Amino acid sequence: MQYKDFSALESTAKLAQLAAKPYNLTQPGALSPERIQRFSVSSCGFTLLYATERLDETVLDALQELADEAHLVEQFMAMKKGAVLNRIEGYPCENRQVLHTASRDLFGEPPHAAAATAKARAELDKLRRFLDDLDSGKLVNSQGERFTTLVQVGIGGSDLGPRALSLALNAFALPEREVRFIANVDPDDAAAVLAGLNLRQTLFVIVSKSGSTLETLTNEELVRAALREAGLEPKQHLLAVTGEGSPMDDPSRYLASFYMYDYIGGRYSATSMVGAVTLGFLLGYEALMDLLRGAWEMDMAAEQSNIRKNLPLLMALIGIWNRNFLGYNTCAVLPYSQALSRFPAHLQQCDMESNGKSVTRQGQAVTWKTGPIVWGEPGTNGQHAFYQLIHQGTEIVPAEFIGFRKNQRGLDIQVAGTSSQEKLVANMLAQSLALAQGKEDSNPARSFAGNRPNLVLLAERLTPFQMGALLALYEHRIVFQGFAWNINSFDQEGVQLGKVLAKNLLQHLAAPSRSEEQTVGEALLKTAGMLA
Ligand code: G6Q
């Protein structure tokens, strides 16, 4: 397939013209009931309300043209079928397939990439047997007690997704099961997580695709030392998830080992063994399957070429409209769900590591904007904090609200005639309207300009299925945008650089040089008080 540059697409010229006069959300009647209904779409349990974006049917038509002209769905299909999309033509690069969708392509026949899905099934079968042994009491600790806690040790893609999902679904945890996470090489992170843990009944899953990440290997040693100190044999408590053939691929050192594959990028790996071991331990195998089914349904929904029906594609294009044509630099993801408190952090990695790029897939400098700055925190807490800037600041921040009609845990209370859940959702919708419509006031400090674009994503309840669908929705939104911008959304040279630079400085600390001459690194370490 011939990839076209974003700026070379005819539709982008048309969109640039339309952006001169975007839809005015503050004009009288701008938000009619008819518009609210018309600019909404439902898919996989979600309803997207996007009447509060600065677009109309003409803009949507032009965005459809962009999707068609840039072959976004065809590229997505090629990805699912195993095309080598993680590459920069003519330059050394990872040169890999991109097959995170294969890890959940379990519910329809035939799978899009049969070999990768067969491998995913084999790992899932291994995991099911492992979880069965835990449930039945066949696998217990040296004292015959059950394991109640699992600590995931990993960083970046080997941490953020599984952590966000575990928190999101903690309401569905099996009785007497809990999970924790250690990521940072900051020893206080591990110390705080280990504090108060009953190590005897704790399993640790060390997760590293490369098997060579400094933070994770260091924390593995820390955990092994803590177990030894407690008189326990580390091997009886440690599991591994790693790439085949990596330095960690040594089953003799672990109670059980699981594989992830090089065609699954770290930040896209939550539905592979990277997330499945921890989520399976916490929720049980059936709930894990529900999560994978939710992701799979969204994977299927993303195959439609009509942007008005394809939720991830539509969200990708709305994001492009805001970023490239209306010129907004950031995007706030604001879940009205405490359970989703770490989901923005996961998206931040997934989006910014994927689309924070400045060269095309042909290695040329881009002349258009790529990924925005993504950030967010749960509402309503944010309303009492940074929303001030979103309402009245000089930076316009497109917002994405995520909410649920029902709560997860059932506990609620009626105060002044409404439940807490109703208050939560009403707050979210009120924010959406206020940002769009603004408010005139003779006092300039109390006046709100409005016209601040936002969308609302609503579902019934945050279940494992719905979480899977939400995860895949955002994964595909990101990937569709990368395809449109003609960048490689699947490499991460910036992360690699960090890994190399830290190693260089650590060499100075491990073996201080006797030479009179100082390198810049040594001078920095000395001035920072780290080297004598
Ligand atoms: C994700 C990135 C990065 C990676 C971590 C951990 O897409 O590649 O965040 O996940 O650096 O890498 P390992 O899993 O190899 O330890």
Residues whose N, C-alpha, C, O or C-beta is under 5 A from the ligand:
A	BS01	G6Q	I155 G156 G157 S158 V207 S208 K209 S210 G211 T213 G265 G266 R267 Q492
